[in-house]
Amino acid sequence: MQKVDTKFMKLALKEARKGLGRTSPNPAVGAVIVKEGRVVASGFHKQAGMPHAEVEAFRKVGNRASGATLYVTLEPCNHFGKTPPCTELILKSGVKRVVVGMRDPNPLVTGGGCDYLEKKGLEVVTGILKEEFIQLNEAFIKFITTGRPFVIAKSAITLDGWTATSAHHSQWITNEKSRGFVHRLRDRVDAVLMGIGTVLADDPAMTARFRAKKGKDPIRIVVDTNFRTPAGAKVIRHESAAPTIIATSVKGNCSYLDCEQHPKGVETLVCPKQGDKLDLTSLMDKLGEKSITSILVEGGAMILGAMIRAQLIDKFYVFIAPKILGGGDGIPMAAGAGPKTMDGSLRLQGMRVRRFGDDVLISGYPKY
């Protein structure tokens, strides 16, 4: 039976992936209804506030679910939120068996849905493809258990370890395929974060662009302790529906943002300082309070170094391109004081290696 359950749960996983980047602050969830060995309906959670995956699937199957098995990637909810509890719908449907990928990681509700269905006489199986679903919803899990966003660091370096030349020129270290992957990353996270140095040096737009379609632009967060972001910067003067947040220590009197004609979709988030820099841990707490569940850190060296030292990075994506600057004056991946010995290096676990043409992508989770 486990082999059969795994087969259909993989289809539910495929459904769940359709919602990636669209469901925050909710998780991505997929559901499949199987009767007599055949899939009769499937669905996925499309957006926060919209019907859950189970509801989407049951709408398609009508009254033909009696005696069927429901495969759902995350434990069905048993509480009222923006939508009614899915457990009641499951009971009314006549489903006799429910297979769950993983229990809800929310400490306030975990186990409630599964236990309720079991008490009502349904057979409930949990833990099928659990590791896949943990990775699928790693941002949601971090957010719901800590109140902070899941932070991804992305960097592109040459073979000799530089992210830009001494003149801050970095376009392009990686190839088009690698850059396409980064745009897909932006499309899936809630926000991208950069330091003021990157804004002043590169003036990036930080939008999600695809050849065939327009991506979902992430919220742009600029760490700007002393508020130096120019009024003409692309992150300020943008035509995106996603807002820009200037994280600063400056209270009020933020030049052009205080005038009546200030740019739309731009706000300041005042945070305390730690020394002469912004307190990044406090910033993560404040962003979590805004229900920002995932952040992609894209630049530059100073902000990434500070985030690493504060142990705020949850995952790394490092692209390595087959290029050599051949000097000692480039811009490193991370700046600031590092360890004195290799024993103090930050190691990655759960590593994956992928190829994008000639580029190599190494991803992994830091072991603090």
C-alpha positions, 0 to 999 in steps of 0.5 A, spaced: 500 500 500 505 504 501 508 504 494 501 506 491 500 511 496 507 514 494 505 514 487 499 518 488 502 523 493 507 524 488 501 527 483 499 531 489 506 534 490 506 536 483 499 539 484 502 543 490 508 546 486 503 550 482 502 554 487 509 556 489 510 563 490 503 565 490 500 562 497 504 566 502 503 567 508 500 560 507 503 554 505 503 551 498 498 545 498 496 540 493 490 534 493 488 528 489 482 524 490 483 517 488 477 512 487 478 505 484 485 506 483 484 512 478 485 519 479 478 522 479 480 530 481 485 534 483 487 541 486 491 546 489 491 552 493 492 558 489 492 564 493 491 566 500 484 567 502 482 562 496 479 555 497 484 550 500 487 544 495 482 539 498 476 544 496 478 545 489 479 538 488 472 536 491 469 541 487 471 537 481 469 531 483 462 533 485 458 527 489 463 521 486 468 521 492 464 516 496 469 511 498 475 514 495 482 516 498 484 523 499 491 524 498 493 531 501 500 534 502 499 538 508 494 536 514 487 538 513 485 544 517 480 543 523 479 550 524 476 557 522 481 562 518 479 565 512 476 559 510 472 554 513 475 547 516 477 542 510 475 536 515 468 538 515 468 538 507 472 531 507 467 528 512 461 530 508 464 527 501 464 520 504 471 519 503 474 513 507 481 514 507 486 520 508 493 520 506 497 526 509 504 528 507 506 532 513 502 534 519 501 542 520 507 545 523 503 550 526 504 549 533 497 551 535 494 546 530 498 541 529 495 534 529 488 537 530 486 535 523 488 528 523 486 526 530 479 529 528 478 525 522 480 519 525 476 520 531 470 520 526 472 513 523 476 515 517 483 511 516 488 516 516 496 515 514 501 520 515 508 522 513 508 519 506 514 523 502 514 528 508 521 530 507 519 533 500 514 537 503 518 539 508 523 542 503 517 544 499 514 549 504 521 550 508 519 558 508 512 557 511 515 552 516 520 557 518 515 563 519 510 559 522 514 556 528 519 562 529 515 568 526 521 570 522 522 569 514 526 564 511 532 567 508 535 565 502 542 568 500 544 568 492 551 570 489 554 569 483 562 568 483 568 567 478 572 561 479 577 565 483 571 568 488 569 575 486 562 577 485 565 583 481 571 587 478 574 593 482 570 597 479 564 594 481 562 591 474 558 584 475 554 584 468 554 578 467 558 573 471 553 568 469 550 566 463 542 567 461 540 560 463 543 562 470 539 568 470 533 565 468 533 561 474 534 567 479 528 570 476 524 564 477 527 565 484 524 572 485 518 570 482 517 565 488 519 569 494 515 574 498 521 579 497 528 581 495 533 584 500 539 588 498 544 593 501 544 601 500 551 599 496 548 595 491 543 600 490 548 606 489 553 602 485 548 598 480 541 601 481 538 594 480 530 594 478 530 587 482 523 585 478 522 578 476 522 577 468 521 572 463 521 571 456 514 568 455 510 572 461 511 577 466 513 574 473 510 576 480 515 582 482 517 581 489 517 586 495 524 590 494 527 591 501 533 596 501 537 596 508 539 603 508 541 605 515 542 613 514 537 613 508 541 615 502 537 611 497 536 616 491 530 619 489 531 616 482 533 609 483 529 604 480 527 601 486 524 607 488 521 609 481 518 603 479 512 601 475 511 594 479 505 593 483 510 590 489 512 595 494 519 598 496 521 598 503 527 602 506 529 599 512 533 605 516 534 608 522 532 615 520 525 617 524 522 622 519 524 627 515 526 622 509 527 627 504 522 626 498 518 621 502 515 626 506 513 631 500 506 630 498 508 628 491 512 622 494 513 616 490 507 611 490 508 604 493 514 606 497 515 606 505 520 606 511 521 601 516 525 604 522 529 599 526 534 600 531 542 600 530 547 595 532 553 599 533 553 604 526 549 599 522 542 597 522 540 591 527 538 586 522 535 581 527 530 586 529 529 587 521 527 580 520 522 580 526 519 586 523 519 583 516 515 577 519 510 582 523 508 584 516 507 576 514 513 576 509 515 569 509 521 569 504 527 573 502 532 573 497 538 576 499 541 579 492 547 584 494 552 586 496 558 583 499 557 588 506 550 586 507 551 578 506 557 578 510 553 581 516 547 577 515 552 571 515 555 573 521 548 574 524 546 567 523 540 569 519 541 566 512 537 559 512 539 557 505 545 558 500 545 559 492 552 560 489 553 560 482 560 559 480 562 561 473 568 559 469 571 565 469 577 568 472 579 575 474 586 574 475 587 579 480 586 581 487 582 587 487 575 584 486 569 584 490 568 578 494 562 574 495 561 577 503 565 582 506 567 584 513 571 580 518 571 573 517 574 567 522 582 566 523 582 559 521 578 554 517 575 551 523 571 557 523 568 556 516 561 556 515 559 549 512 553 547 508 549 541 509 544 538 504 548 540 498 545 539 491 549 541 485 546 543 478 549 545 471 546 551 467 550 550 461 557 552 463 555 555 470 555 550 476 550 552 482 551 549 489 545 550 494 545 548 501 543 549 508 548 553 513 550 549 519 551 554 525 
